[in-house]
Amino acid sequence: MNTDLAKKECKACDGGTPALKGESLQQFKNQLDGGWQLVGEQRLERQFKFPDFRHALEFTNQVGEIAEEQGHHPDIFLTYGEVRLQIWTHKINGLTESDFILAAKITELE
């Protein structure tokens, strides 16, 4: 699935942006390729599997480059053959469009 979300740019949150809820949240989730999970309407999470540590680390570095370009940073958990990402907007402890944009950009790395 090629999503228009991946073509957008993340926008900084000033803390006054309301978190997405309910149907709005689900509409953004439906635009992402499979694998991303909503956790309590507050976070996006996904696990990526790799044959070894080197490939997992390379992927982590690519995610880091995207995060720096977008000014929006996921929590990254790296272990042998696996990377788990959590994305949310920390200032509001919830999800905004930018979180889904970042997830879509990361999905394109596959």
Sequence and secondary structure as in RCSB ss.txt:
>XXXX:A:sequence
MNTDLAKKECKACDGGTPALKGESLQQFKNQLDGGWQLVGEQRLERQFKFPDFRHALEFTNQVGEIAEEQGHHPD
IFLTYGEVRLQIWTHKINGLTESDFILAAKITELE
>XXXX:A:secstr
   GGGGS      S S    HHHHHHHHHTS TT EEETTTEEEEEEE SSHHHHHHHHHHHHHHHHHHT   E
EEEETTEEEEEE BTTTTB  HHHHHHHHHHHTT 
